Amino acid sequence: MEKEKNKIKTHEGLAKSLCYENDPYKIIEKELGPAVRGYRRNWERAGKRAVLFKYPLHLNLELTYGCNLRCQFCLLSSPALKESYKARPTDKISFKKYCQIIDEGVKNGLCSVALNGINEPLLQGDIVKYINYARKSGILDVTLHTNGLLLTKKLSLGLINSGLTIIMFSIDAATEGTYKKIRRNNGFNRLVKNVSSFIKLKKKLKRTLPLTRVSFVENKLNHLELKNFVSFWEKKVDFFAIQSFYNPFVGQKHHKAIEDEFRFKDTPFGICTEPYRRLMITCDGNVLPCCSYYGLNLVVGNINKDSVYNIWNSPAMSELRKKLNKTGQDQPLACRKCREAVIS
């Protein structure tokens, strides 16, 4: 057990990524070549605010609206969502618009895309087509963060063959009872079966990619299951993450109720570097400077009206970068709420 502990590596940010094969990007570099090392070097430079690149290194693309779950600490479970999230069930990023974004990005240094936002990406039935296009166009790193309930053998095969680099499964429990409390769903056993089948299929095909990650948002309801969670998954997946609880309801009436039910411990929040590295595009075309729920209150443009390049280099983004790490009232309200969301 001591040997396994020595393999644990703590990464910066809100999540402690426990990786039993060292840095996952070193594995990806072995598969895809030295360009990956350059990308991760630039990622670190941008994170230190040592350089502002002419284009984001990473884009989150929320291709379609909605989710098949209504987890208690997700914005999609709240009627108040409409105050900040303007997207509608019919909204989606068309494949044509998506290709335009990818093409522009590749020309300007875009290295990575995550095909999800405040949604379940596997609701996009033809998502393999989107992954294929990004990888064939030259995007190095294409990832998905999914609840895994919609996986089938056919879809798993498509994802494994698509060029996807990392697939992240959000689980947050080691038992069916705890999963049901958090997810409001009875799908725990199906999820474990789906993820296990995906891993077995990848092994059968003798593929290294996509790397598999499982995540566990530590809270009052599940923290006693952490040891069993790690024990069950550590020999199965490539890496996993123990993440801090994040309350999306700061300023809303049920903020305290969610705090009381879920808050296990506070997490220090230091310098925010999101607007130096990434943008997020929601399914209605709005562009946000980060992937935080509170980024919904910081819309800096819309892809149906302007290019990602222009939005990234806009006065709105420049002003935000000047203010987001200030203190007190000098900080944007959304940034203050975001910090409160992890240290309440």
C-alpha positions in Angstrom: 0.0 0.0 0.0 2.9 2.3 0.8 4.2 1.8 -2.8 0.8 2.9 -4.2 0.8 6.0 -1.9 4.1 7.1 -3.3 2.6 7.2 -6.8 0.1 9.8 -5.8 0.7 13.2 -7.3 -1.1 16.3 -6.2 -1.9 18.8 -9.0 -2.7 22.5 -8.6 -6.3 23.6 -8.7 -9.5 22.5 -7.0 -9.0 18.8 -7.7 -6.4 16.5 -6.3 -5.7 14.2 -9.2 -4.5 10.8 -8.1 -2.7 9.4 -11.0 -1.1 5.9 -10.8 0.7 6.2 -14.0 2.3 9.5 -13.2 1.3 12.5 -15.4 -1.4 11.3 -17.9 0.0 13.7 -20.5 3.3 11.8 -20.5 1.3 8.8 -21.6 -0.5 10.8 -24.2 2.9 12.2 -25.4 4.2 8.7 -25.9 1.2 8.0 -28.1 0.9 11.3 -30.0 4.4 12.7 -30.1 6.4 15.7 -28.7 3.8 18.3 -29.6 1.9 17.3 -26.5 4.9 18.3 -24.4 4.9 21.7 -26.0 1.2 22.1 -25.4 1.5 21.3 -21.7 4.5 23.6 -21.4 2.4 26.4 -22.8 -0.4 25.4 -20.5 1.9 25.9 -17.5 3.2 29.2 -18.8 -0.3 30.5 -19.3 -1.2 29.3 -15.8 1.6 31.4 -14.4 0.3 34.3 -16.4 3.8 34.5 -17.9 2.4 34.9 -21.4 -1.0 35.6 -23.0 -1.3 33.6 -26.2 -3.2 35.0 -29.2 -5.8 32.3 -28.9 -7.0 30.0 -26.1 -5.1 26.8 -25.6 -8.4 25.0 -24.7 -12.1 25.3 -25.5 -15.0 23.8 -23.7 -17.7 23.2 -26.3 -21.2 22.4 -25.0 -22.6 20.9 -28.2 -26.1 20.3 -27.0 -28.5 21.2 -24.2 -29.4 19.2 -21.1 -28.6 16.2 -19.0 -30.2 12.9 -18.2 -29.7 13.5 -14.5 -30.7 16.1 -12.0 -27.9 16.0 -9.3 -28.6 18.1 -6.3 -25.5 20.2 -6.5 -25.8 21.0 -10.3 -27.4 24.1 -11.7 -29.6 22.0 -13.9 -31.5 20.9 -10.8 -32.5 24.5 -10.0 -35.4 26.6 -11.4 -33.2 29.6 -10.7 -31.0 28.4 -13.5 -32.9 30.6 -15.9 -31.5 33.7 -14.3 -28.1 33.0 -15.7 -28.3 30.1 -18.2 -30.2 31.4 -21.1 -29.9 28.3 -23.3 -33.1 26.4 -24.4 -33.7 22.7 -25.0 -33.5 23.3 -28.8 -30.2 25.0 -28.7 -27.1 23.3 -30.1 -23.8 24.0 -31.8 -24.2 22.9 -35.4 -21.6 20.7 -36.9 -20.9 23.4 -39.5 -20.3 26.0 -36.8 -18.2 23.5 -34.8 -16.0 22.9 -37.8 -15.5 26.6 -38.3 -14.4 27.0 -34.7 -12.0 24.0 -34.9 -10.5 25.2 -38.2 -10.0 28.7 -36.8 -8.5 27.3 -33.7 -6.0 25.0 -35.4 -4.7 27.9 -37.4 -4.1 29.9 -34.2 -2.7 27.4 -31.7 -5.7 25.7 -30.2 -4.4 22.4 -28.7 -7.3 21.0 -26.7 -11.1 20.8 -26.6 -13.5 19.3 -24.1 -16.8 18.4 -25.7 -19.0 19.2 -22.7 -20.2 22.1 -20.6 -23.2 22.1 -18.2 -24.6 19.1 -20.0 -24.2 15.4 -20.6 -22.2 15.1 -23.8 -23.4 11.7 -24.8 -26.8 13.2 -25.5 -25.2 14.3 -28.7 -25.9 11.0 -30.6 -23.2 11.6 -33.3 -20.5 12.9 -30.9 -18.0 10.5 -32.4 -18.2 12.6 -35.6 -17.2 15.7 -33.7 -14.3 14.0 -32.0 -13.1 12.6 -35.3 -13.1 16.0 -36.9 -11.2 17.7 -34.1 -8.5 15.0 -34.1 -8.1 14.8 -37.8 -7.9 18.6 -38.0 -4.9 18.7 -35.7 -6.4 19.1 -32.1 -4.0 17.2 -29.8 -6.2 16.7 -26.8 -10.0 15.8 -27.1 -11.8 15.0 -23.9 -15.2 14.1 -22.5 -16.6 14.3 -19.0 -19.7 12.1 -18.7 -21.9 10.4 -16.2 -21.5 7.2 -18.2 -25.1 6.1 -18.1 -25.7 6.4 -21.8 -22.7 4.3 -22.8 -23.4 1.3 -25.1 -21.0 -1.2 -26.6 -21.4 0.5 -30.0 -20.8 3.9 -28.6 -17.9 2.7 -26.6 -16.3 1.2 -29.7 -16.9 4.5 -31.6 -15.3 6.5 -28.8 -12.3 4.3 -28.5 -11.7 4.5 -32.3 -12.5 8.2 -32.6 -9.1 9.7 -31.4 -10.5 10.7 -28.0 -7.6 11.2 -25.6 -9.3 11.2 -22.2 -12.7 10.1 -21.0 -13.7 11.1 -17.5 -16.5 9.4 -15.6 -18.2 11.3 -12.8 -19.2 8.7 -10.2 -19.0 10.2 -6.7 -20.0 7.1 -4.8 -19.0 3.5 -3.9 -22.5 2.2 -3.2 -25.9 2.4 -4.9 -27.5 4.0 -1.9 -25.1 7.0 -1.8 -25.2 7.3 -5.6 -29.0 7.6 -5.5 -28.9 10.3 -2.8 -26.5 12.4 -4.8 -27.7 11.7 -8.4 -31.4 11.1 -7.7 -31.1 8.0 -9.9 -30.9 4.3 -9.5 -28.2 3.8 -12.2 -25.2 3.0 -10.0 -24.9 -0.6 -11.0 -25.4 0.2 -14.6 -22.8 2.9 -14.5 -20.2 0.6 -12.9 -21.0 -2.0 -15.6 -20.8 0.5 -18.4 -17.4 1.8 -17.3 -16.0 -1.6 -16.6 -17.2 -2.8 -20.0 -15.6 0.2 -21.7 -12.2 -0.5 -20.0 -12.4 -4.2 -21.0 -13.2 -3.3 -24.6 -10.3 -0.9 -24.7 -8.0 -3.6 -23.3 -9.3 -6.1 -25.8 -8.5 -3.7 -28.6 -5.1 -3.1 -27.1 -5.5 0.6 -27.1 -3.8 3.0 -24.7 -6.1 5.9 -25.5 -8.5 7.2 -24.5 -7.2 7.3 -20.9 -9.9 6.6 -18.4 -10.5 8.7 -15.3 -13.1 8.3 -12.5 -13.9 11.3 -10.2 -15.2 11.6 -6.7 -16.6 14.9 -5.4 -15.9 14.6 -1.7 -18.9 15.6 0.5 -20.8 14.7 3.7 -22.8 12.0 2.0 -19.9 10.1 0.5 -16.6 10.8 2.3 -16.8 7.6 4.3 -16.8 5.7 1.0 -13.6 7.3 -0.4 -11.3 4.4 0.7 -13.6 1.8 -1.0 -13.9 4.0 -4.1 -10.1 4.2 -4.5 -9.8 0.4 -3.7 -12.3 -0.6 -6.3 -11.1 1.6 -9.2 -7.3 2.1 -8.7 -6.3 -1.1 -10.7 -9.0 -0.6 -13.4 -8.6 3.0 -14.6 -5.6 5.1 -15.7 -6.1 7.8 -13.2 -8.7 9.3 -10.9 -9.6 12.6 -9.1 -10.8 13.4 -5.7 -12.5 16.7 -6.1 -13.7 19.4 -3.7 -17.3 20.2 -3.3 -18.5 23.2 -5.3 -21.8 25.0 -4.5 -23.4 26.6 -7.6 -26.1 28.3 -5.6 -24.3 31.2 -3.9 -26.8 34.1 -3.6 -29.8 31.8 -4.0 -32.2 30.8 -1.3 -31.2 27.1 -1.1 -27.5 27.9 -0.9 -27.4 27.2 2.8 -29.4 24.0 2.5 -27.0 22.6 0.0 -24.1 23.7 2.2 -25.5 22.0 5.2 -26.2 18.8 3.3 -23.0 18.5 1.3 -20.1 20.7 2.6 -17.4 18.5 4.1 -14.5 20.9 4.2 -13.3 24.1 2.7 -10.8 24.4 -0.1 -8.3 27.2 -0.5 -8.8 29.2 -3.8 -5.8 31.0 -5.0 -5.1 32.8 -8.2 -7.6 32.2 -11.0 -5.9 31.5 -14.4 -8.9 30.3 -16.5 -9.1 33.4 -18.8 -5.5 32.9 -19.7 -6.0 29.4 -20.8 -9.5 28.7 -22.0 -12.9 29.8 -23.1 -16.2 27.9 -22.8 -18.9 28.0 -25.4 -22.5 27.1 -24.4 -24.9 25.5 -26.7 -26.7 28.9 -27.4 -23.4 30.3 -28.7 -22.5 32.4 -25.6 -18.8 32.6 -24.8 -17.7 32.5 -21.2 -14.2 33.2 -19.8 -14.1 30.0 -17.7 -15.9 26.7 -17.1 -17.3 27.7 -13.7 -21.1 27.9 -13.2 -20.6 31.5 -12.4 -19.0 32.2 -15.7 -22.6 32.3 -17.0 -22.7 35.8 -15.5 -19.6 36.9 -17.4 -20.6 36.4 -21.1 -17.9 38.0 -23.2 -19.4 37.3 -26.7 -21.3 34.9 -28.9 -20.0 32.7 -31.7 -23.0 33.5 -33.8 -21.9 37.1 -33.9 -18.1 37.1 -33.7 -15.1 34.8 -33.9 -13.4 33.1 -31.0 -10.2 34.9 -32.0 -11.9 38.3 -31.7 -13.6 37.4 -28.4 -10.4 36.1 -26.8 -8.6 39.4 -27.7 -11.6 41.7 -26.9 -11.6 44.6 -24.4 -14.1 42.6 -22.3 -11.6 39.8 -21.8 -8.8 42.2 -21.2 -10.8 44.0 -18.5 -11.7 40.8 -16.9 -8.1 39.6 -16.7 -7.2 42.8 -14.9 -9.9 42.4 -12.3 -10.6 38.7 -11.6 -7.7 38.4 -9.0 -8.2 41.6 -7.2 -9.7 41.6 -3.7 -13.1 42.6 -2.3 -15.4 44.8 -4.3 -12.7 45.3 -7.0 -13.3 41.7 -8.1 -16.3 40.9 -10.4 -19.3 39.7 -8.4 -19.3 36.4 -10.3 -15.6 35.8 -9.3 -16.4 36.5 -5.7 -19.3 34.0 -5.8 -17.1 31.4 -7.5 -14.5 31.7 -4.6 -17.3 31.5 -2.1 -18.6 28.3 -3.8 -15.5 26.4 -2.7 -14.7 28.0 0.7 -18.1 28.6 2.3 
